[in-house]
């Protein structure tokens, strides 16, 4: 929210014209009203921009990444929880805002517990869900009731274990709100599978169940409103001005472009193939027998083109959703300004994709650093007096070293 300053001085154009004022003076006051207003506004202090910077680099993170990868493989994934703590600590401790750095204090055992739970849930969904209709219904109810609780717990765990200037963040979203937000989301993902188990012969029912995915732009916006509107830092509590229709046009444009591009590629490929087959069938048979490998390369090229189309549309959605979400998020006295450019972001992700493929995945940590730095380079905090805003919102009794509930009841389901 923007702050305002009050003044007791009366503006020049608000002084009533007395009997001694001449017509020339009156016309001057009226004629230069806009000029006087500009001068008054120019005297107001400009809001300062506070950029967020990242001091890490790809070489440092590569060493952390390769050690984490080797130890996670050697321990069959158990070390991945400790690997995530190392990764988050590296990123947070190298992220600077106004000369101070962030930090992460998460307990690897809590992360491991969340990952064990996630593996069990995936196992139940993929292997037990289709055993019988009764098992499917029981698991469906368990998932519906458990997902909102776990999503809220994951947000609390992540924020309560992240600190800035010794003060930890928090997530204030209510559990009832979490069920209102995430129950429809869980229903969207689980309903097609449940319908497939209950009515295995009715393919039409399964197809109709997938229609609920059309509500995803609205559901995604509601999730962002819940997440961005319940952040807190000390006494500062966030507000989010997004609406449920905020992502509608972005998803529509991306889906329309995706369908159009894919359709065009498929049509061109089919026309080229059937043209040769129709007008010169002997050449087509000879070509298919002797140069089948070339046709396989053509199919692979088509797959690459389709993937590039997904990359173009995916980057478009990421930029739109990221900018809209953070630009709509405010704290008292602090605004967030995000201006990620689409084409520059697309070039960066395209370069990351090519180098990752050429390096057989070894460029992946450098790609992660590039994207993280790029996003931070285009986000700023806008505030008049940033230090005073933060200092005035520190709790009087300080803050506990750690929130026990974040570790006792918390989950971390991300990888």
C-alpha positions as CSV (number, residue, x, y, z in Angstrom):
1,X,0.0,0.0,0.0
2,X,1.2,3.5,-0.7
3,X,1.7,5.9,2.1
4,X,0.4,9.4,2.0
5,X,1.6,12.6,3.7
6,X,-0.6,15.3,5.2
7,X,0.1,19.0,5.3
8,X,-1.5,21.9,7.0
9,X,-0.4,24.4,4.4
10,X,-3.2,25.6,2.1
11,X,-2.4,25.3,-1.6
12,X,-2.2,28.6,-3.5
13,X,-5.2,27.8,-5.7
14,X,-7.4,27.3,-2.6
15,X,-7.0,30.9,-1.3
16,X,-10.2,32.8,-2.0
17,X,-9.8,35.9,-4.2
18,X,-10.4,39.0,-2.1
19,X,-11.8,42.3,-3.2
20,X,-8.2,43.6,-3.7
21,X,-7.3,40.9,-6.2
22,X,-7.4,41.9,-9.8
23,X,-8.9,40.1,-12.6
24,X,-5.4,39.5,-14.0
25,X,-4.4,37.8,-10.8
26,X,-7.5,35.6,-10.9
27,X,-6.9,34.6,-14.4
28,X,-3.2,33.8,-13.6
29,X,-4.3,31.5,-10.7
30,X,-6.8,29.6,-12.9
31,X,-4.6,29.5,-15.9
32,X,-1.6,28.1,-14.1
33,X,-3.5,25.7,-11.9
34,X,-2.0,22.6,-13.5
35,X,1.6,24.1,-13.3
36,X,1.2,24.7,-9.5
37,X,-0.1,21.2,-9.0
38,X,2.9,19.8,-10.8
39,X,5.2,21.8,-8.6
40,X,3.5,20.6,-5.4
41,X,3.7,17.0,-6.5
42,X,7.3,17.4,-7.5
43,X,8.1,18.4,-3.9
44,X,6.8,15.0,-2.6
45,X,9.6,12.5,-1.9
46,X,10.0,9.9,-4.7
47,X,9.5,6.3,-3.7
48,X,12.8,4.4,-3.6
49,X,13.4,1.2,-5.6
50,X,15.0,-1.6,-3.7
51,X,16.3,-4.3,-6.0
52,X,16.8,-7.9,-5.0
53,X,20.2,-9.3,-6.1
54,X,21.8,-12.7,-6.2
55,X,25.5,-13.1,-5.5
56,X,25.9,-16.8,-6.3
57,X,27.1,-18.3,-9.6
58,X,26.8,-21.4,-11.6
59,X,30.2,-22.9,-10.7
60,X,29.5,-22.8,-6.9
61,X,26.1,-24.2,-7.3
62,X,27.4,-27.0,-9.7
63,X,29.6,-28.3,-6.9
64,X,26.7,-28.4,-4.5
65,X,24.4,-29.9,-7.1
66,X,26.8,-32.7,-8.2
67,X,27.5,-33.7,-4.6
68,X,23.7,-33.7,-3.8
69,X,23.0,-35.8,-6.8
70,X,25.6,-38.4,-6.1
71,X,24.7,-38.8,-2.4
72,X,21.0,-38.9,-3.2
73,X,21.6,-41.7,-5.7
74,X,23.9,-43.6,-3.3
75,X,21.3,-43.4,-0.5
76,X,18.3,-44.3,-2.8
77,X,16.9,-40.8,-2.4
78,X,17.1,-40.5,1.4
79,X,19.8,-37.8,1.2
80,X,17.6,-35.7,-1.1
81,X,16.0,-34.0,2.0
82,X,19.4,-32.9,3.2
83,X,20.3,-31.9,-0.4
84,X,17.3,-29.6,-0.5
85,X,18.3,-27.9,2.7
86,X,21.8,-27.2,1.3
87,X,20.3,-26.0,-2.0
88,X,17.8,-23.6,-0.3
89,X,20.4,-22.3,2.1
90,X,22.7,-21.6,-0.8
91,X,20.1,-19.6,-2.7
92,X,18.7,-17.8,0.3
93,X,22.1,-16.8,1.7
94,X,23.1,-15.4,-1.6
95,X,19.9,-13.4,-2.1
96,X,20.4,-9.8,-0.9
97,X,17.8,-7.1,-0.3
98,X,18.9,-3.7,0.9
99,X,22.3,-5.1,2.0
100,X,20.9,-8.0,4.1
101,X,20.6,-11.6,3.1
102,X,17.9,-14.3,3.6
103,X,18.4,-17.6,5.3
104,X,16.7,-21.0,5.4
105,X,16.4,-23.0,8.7
106,X,14.4,-26.1,7.6
107,X,14.9,-29.4,9.3
108,X,15.8,-32.2,6.8
109,X,13.9,-34.8,8.8
110,X,10.7,-32.8,8.2
111,X,11.4,-32.7,4.5
112,X,12.2,-36.4,4.5
113,X,8.9,-37.1,6.2
114,X,7.0,-35.1,3.6
115,X,8.8,-37.0,0.8
116,X,8.0,-40.4,2.3
117,X,4.4,-39.3,2.5
118,X,4.4,-38.1,-1.1
119,X,5.9,-41.4,-2.3
120,X,3.2,-43.4,-0.4
121,X,0.5,-41.2,-1.9
122,X,1.8,-41.7,-5.4
123,X,2.1,-45.4,-4.9
124,X,-1.5,-45.6,-3.7
125,X,-2.7,-43.5,-6.6
126,X,-0.9,-45.4,-9.3
127,X,-1.1,-49.0,-8.0
128,X,-3.9,-49.3,-5.5
129,X,-6.4,-46.9,-7.0
130,X,-7.5,-49.4,-9.7
131,X,-7.8,-52.5,-7.4
132,X,-11.5,-52.1,-6.8
133,X,-14.2,-49.5,-6.7
134,X,-14.3,-49.5,-2.9
135,X,-10.6,-48.9,-2.6
136,X,-10.8,-46.1,-5.2
137,X,-13.6,-44.3,-3.3
138,X,-11.7,-44.6,0.0
139,X,-8.5,-43.3,-1.5
140,X,-10.4,-40.5,-3.3
141,X,-11.9,-39.3,0.0
142,X,-8.5,-39.5,1.8
143,X,-6.9,-37.5,-1.0
144,X,-9.7,-34.9,-1.0
145,X,-9.4,-34.4,2.8
146,X,-5.6,-34.6,3.0
147,X,-4.4,-32.4,0.0
148,X,-5.7,-29.0,1.4
149,X,-4.2,-29.7,4.8
150,X,-0.8,-30.7,3.3
151,X,-0.6,-27.8,0.9
152,X,-1.2,-25.3,3.7
153,X,1.3,-27.1,5.9
154,X,3.9,-27.0,3.1
155,X,3.4,-23.2,2.8
156,X,3.8,-22.7,6.5
157,X,6.9,-24.9,6.7
158,X,8.6,-23.1,3.8
159,X,7.9,-19.5,5.1
160,X,8.4,-20.2,8.8
161,X,11.8,-21.5,8.1
162,X,12.9,-18.6,5.9
163,X,14.3,-15.5,7.6
164,X,15.4,-12.0,6.7
165,X,17.4,-9.8,9.1
166,X,16.9,-12.4,11.8
167,X,13.1,-12.2,11.5
168,X,11.1,-15.1,10.1
169,X,8.3,-15.1,7.6
170,X,5.0,-16.7,8.2
171,X,1.9,-17.9,6.3
172,X,-1.4,-16.9,7.8
173,X,-3.8,-18.7,5.5
174,X,-6.7,-20.4,7.4
175,X,-7.3,-24.1,7.1
176,X,-10.9,-23.5,6.1
177,X,-9.7,-21.2,3.3
178,X,-7.3,-23.9,2.2
179,X,-10.1,-26.4,1.9
180,X,-12.2,-23.9,-0.1
181,X,-9.2,-23.3,-2.5
182,X,-7.7,-26.8,-2.8
183,X,-10.7,-29.1,-2.7
184,X,-11.7,-28.1,-6.3
185,X,-8.1,-28.4,-7.4
186,X,-7.9,-32.0,-6.0
187,X,-11.2,-32.8,-7.6
188,X,-10.0,-31.6,-11.0
189,X,-7.0,-34.0,-10.9
190,X,-8.7,-37.0,-9.2
191,X,-12.1,-37.0,-10.8
192,X,-11.1,-38.5,-14.2
193,X,-9.3,-41.4,-12.6
194,X,-12.2,-42.1,-10.3
195,X,-14.7,-42.1,-13.1
196,X,-12.4,-44.4,-15.1
197,X,-12.4,-46.9,-12.2
198,X,-16.1,-46.7,-11.5
199,X,-17.2,-46.8,-15.1
200,X,-14.4,-48.5,-17.0
201,X,-16.6,-49.2,-20.1
202,X,-18.0,-45.7,-20.4
203,X,-15.3,-43.8,-22.2
204,X,-17.6,-40.9,-22.7
205,X,-17.9,-40.3,-18.9
206,X,-14.1,-40.3,-18.6
207,X,-13.9,-37.7,-21.4
208,X,-16.5,-35.5,-19.8
209,X,-14.6,-35.7,-16.5
210,X,-11.7,-34.1,-18.2
211,X,-13.8,-31.0,-19.0
212,X,-13.3,-29.9,-15.4
213,X,-9.8,-28.9,-16.5
214,X,-11.4,-25.9,-18.3
215,X,-11.7,-24.4,-14.8
216,X,-8.0,-24.5,-14.3
217,X,-7.3,-20.7,-15.0
218,X,-9.8,-19.7,-12.4
219,X,-8.5,-22.3,-9.9
220,X,-4.9,-21.2,-10.5
221,X,-5.8,-17.6,-9.8
222,X,-7.6,-18.5,-6.6
223,X,-4.5,-20.5,-5.4
224,X,-2.3,-17.5,-6.1
225,X,-4.7,-15.2,-4.2
226,X,-4.6,-17.5,-1.2
227,X,-0.8,-17.8,-1.3
228,X,0.1,-14.2,-2.0
229,X,-2.6,-12.7,0.2
230,X,-1.5,-14.5,3.4
231,X,2.2,-13.8,3.7
232,X,3.6,-12.0,6.7
233,X,6.9,-10.7,7.9
234,X,6.8,-9.5,11.5
235,X,3.7,-7.3,11.8
236,X,3.6,-6.8,8.0
237,X,0.8,-8.8,6.4
238,X,0.4,-9.0,2.6
239,X,-2.6,-8.2,0.5
240,X,-3.3,-9.5,-3.0
241,X,-5.6,-7.7,-5.5
242,X,-5.8,-10.5,-8.0
243,X,-9.2,-11.6,-9.2
244,X,-10.4,-15.0,-10.2
245,X,-10.4,-14.1,-13.8
246,X,-6.8,-12.6,-13.7
247,X,-5.2,-15.5,-15.7
248,X,-8.1,-16.3,-18.0
249,X,-6.9,-14.4,-21.1
250,X,-3.3,-15.6,-20.6
251,X,-4.4,-19.2,-20.6
252,X,-6.7,-18.7,-23.5
253,X,-4.0,-17.0,-25.6
254,X,-1.5,-19.7,-24.8
255,X,-4.0,-22.6,-25.4
256,X,-5.1,-21.0,-28.7
257,X,-1.5,-20.6,-29.9
258,X,-0.6,-24.1,-28.8
259,X,-3.5,-25.7,-30.6
260,X,-2.8,-23.6,-33.7
261,X,0.9,-24.4,-33.9
262,X,0.5,-28.1,-33.3
263,X,-2.3,-28.4,-35.8
264,X,-0.2,-26.5,-38.4
265,X,2.7,-28.8,-37.9
266,X,0.6,-32.0,-38.1
267,X,-1.2,-30.8,-41.2
268,X,2.0,-29.8,-43.0
269,X,3.6,-33.2,-42.1
270,X,0.6,-35.2,-43.3
271,X,0.3,-33.2,-46.5
272,X,4.0,-33.7,-47.4
273,X,3.8,-37.5,-46.6
274,X,0.6,-38.2,-48.5
275,X,1.5,-36.0,-51.4
276,X,4.6,-38.2,-52.2
277,X,2.6,-41.4,-51.5
278,X,-0.3,-40.3,-53.8
279,X,1.6,-38.9,-56.8
280,X,4.6,-41.2,-56.8
281,X,3.8,-44.4,-54.9
282,X,6.8,-46.3,-56.3
283,X,9.2,-43.6,-55.1
284,X,7.4,-43.6,-51.7
285,X,7.9,-47.4,-51.3
286,X,11.5,-47.2,-52.3
287,X,12.1,-44.2,-50.0
288,X,10.3,-46.0,-47.1
289,X,12.4,-49.2,-47.5
290,X,15.8,-47.6,-48.1
291,X,15.6,-44.4,-46.2
292,X,13.4,-45.3,-43.3
293,X,15.9,-43.8,-40.9
294,X,15.4,-40.4,-42.6
295,X,11.7,-40.7,-42.0
296,X,12.4,-41.4,-38.3
297,X,14.6,-38.3,-38.2
298,X,11.7,-36.4,-39.6
299,X,9.4,-37.6,-36.9
300,X,11.9,-36.7,-34.3
301,X,12.2,-33.2,-35.8
302,X,8.5,-32.8,-35.6
303,X,8.6,-33.8,-31.9
304,X,11.3,-31.2,-31.3
305,X,9.2,-28.6,-33.1
306,X,6.2,-29.4,-30.9
307,X,8.3,-29.3,-27.8
308,X,9.6,-25.8,-28.8
309,X,6.0,-24.7,-29.3
310,X,5.3,-25.9,-25.7
311,X,8.3,-24.0,-24.6
312,X,7.1,-20.8,-26.3
313,X,3.6,-21.0,-24.7
314,X,5.0,-22.2,-21.4
315,X,7.3,-19.2,-21.1
316,X,4.5,-16.9,-22.0
317,X,2.3,-18.3,-19.2
318,X,5.2,-18.2,-16.7
319,X,5.9,-14.5,-17.4
320,X,2.3,-13.4,-17.3
321,X,1.4,-15.2,-14.1
322,X,4.6,-14.2,-12.3
323,X,4.3,-10.5,-13.2
324,X,0.6,-10.4,-12.4
325,X,0.9,-12.2,-9.1
326,X,3.7,-10.1,-7.7
327,X,2.5,-6.8,-9.0
328,X,-0.8,-7.5,-7.2
329,X,0.9,-8.3,-3.9
330,X,1.6,-5.5,-1.4
331,X,2.6,-5.0,2.2
332,X,1.9,-1.9,4.3
333,X,4.2,0.7,3.0
334,X,5.8,-1.6,0.4
335,X,4.9,-2.4,-3.2
336,X,6.4,-5.2,-5.3
337,X,7.1,-4.3,-9.0
338,X,7.8,-7.2,-11.4
339,X,8.7,-6.6,-15.0
340,X,10.0,-9.8,-16.5
341,X,10.2,-9.4,-20.3
342,X,8.8,-12.3,-22.3
343,X,11.2,-12.4,-25.3
344,X,14.3,-12.1,-23.2
345,X,13.0,-14.8,-20.9
346,X,12.2,-17.1,-23.9
347,X,15.7,-16.6,-25.2
348,X,17.2,-17.5,-21.8
349,X,15.1,-20.6,-21.5
350,X,15.8,-21.7,-25.1
351,X,19.6,-21.3,-24.4
352,X,19.3,-23.3,-21.2
353,X,17.4,-26.1,-23.0
354,X,20.0,-26.4,-25.8
355,X,23.0,-26.3,-23.5
356,X,21.4,-28.8,-21.1
357,X,20.7,-31.2,-23.9
358,X,24.2,-30.8,-25.4
359,X,25.8,-31.3,-22.0
360,X,23.7,-34.4,-21.2
361,X,22.2,-32.6,-18.2
362,X,25.4,-31.2,-16.7
363,X,24.4,-27.6,-17.6
364,X,21.2,-27.9,-15.5
365,X,22.6,-26.2,-12.3
366,X,23.9,-23.3,-14.5
367,X,20.4,-23.0,-16.1
368,X,18.8,-22.9,-12.7
369,X,21.1,-20.0,-11.6
370,X,20.4,-18.1,-14.8
371,X,16.7,-18.2,-14.4
372,X,16.8,-17.3,-10.7
373,X,19.1,-14.3,-11.4
374,X,17.0,-13.2,-14.3
375,X,13.8,-13.2,-12.3
376,X,15.4,-11.3,-9.4
377,X,16.9,-8.8,-11.8
378,X,13.4,-7.8,-12.9
379,X,11.7,-7.5,-9.5
380,X,12.0,-4.5,-7.1
381,X,10.5,-3.5,-3.8
382,X,9.1,0.1,-3.8
383,X,9.0,1.9,-0.5
384,X,9.6,5.5,0.9
385,X,11.6,4.5,3.9
386,X,12.3,0.8,3.7
387,X,14.4,0.5,6.9
388,X,11.8,2.4,9.0
389,X,9.0,0.3,7.6
390,X,10.7,-2.9,8.6
391,X,11.9,-1.7,12.0
392,X,8.5,-0.4,13.0
393,X,6.9,-3.8,12.3
394,X,9.2,-6.0,14.4
395,X,7.2,-7.8,17.2
396,X,7.8,-6.2,20.6
397,X,8.8,-9.5,22.2
398,X,10.9,-10.6,19.2
399,X,10.4,-14.0,17.7
400,X,11.0,-17.5,18.8
401,X,14.1,-19.2,17.4
402,X,11.9,-21.7,15.6
403,X,8.3,-22.5,15.3
404,X,7.8,-26.0,16.7
405,X,4.6,-26.5,14.8
406,X,6.4,-25.9,11.5
407,X,8.5,-29.0,12.2
408,X,6.0,-31.1,14.2
409,X,3.0,-30.7,11.8
410,X,4.8,-29.3,8.8
411,X,5.3,-31.1,5.5
412,X,7.4,-30.2,2.5
413,X,6.1,-31.9,-0.7
414,X,8.3,-30.2,-3.3
415,X,11.4,-31.7,-4.8
